[in-house]
Amino acid sequence: MTLKVKVPLAWFGAGRLVHHATVVCEGGRVTYAGPSAAAPPADEPLEVDGYLMPGVADRHVHIRLADPGAVLFGGVTAVRDLG
């Protein structure tokens, strides 16, 4: 199955802010990330009204003082607990 996620704005790394961006995934792997106009077709299109960026690792967290669910919902995908 091929999933296509289309967003108004995406950040793909230093100097790579893309308006009208698409990310295509096949079998759990990203096969395309770039402008929507050049994106390949997909089985499952999904349009998201938001901002897309790679997962963020927060390396200075006191997880006992935070709600882990709120941290994850905020876009952080990995933490290093300093407690």
C-alpha positions, 0 to 999 in steps of 0.5 A: 500500500502506498500512502501520500500525505499532502501538507501546506508547509513542510521542513525537510532539513536545513534550507529545505522549507517546502510550500505545498509539500507531499511525503509518499510512503510505501511499505513503511518507508519514505519513498518521496518527500518534496513538492506536491506537483512532482509527487508520484500517485498513491493508493491512500491520499491524505491531506493534512492542514498543518506543518510536517517535519521530521521527528524531534528528539528532546535530549533534556527532559525531566519526564517525571515533571511532564505528561509523556502524552503531551510531549508526544503530541507536541511532536517529540518522538524521543526523549533523554530523561535527566531525572 
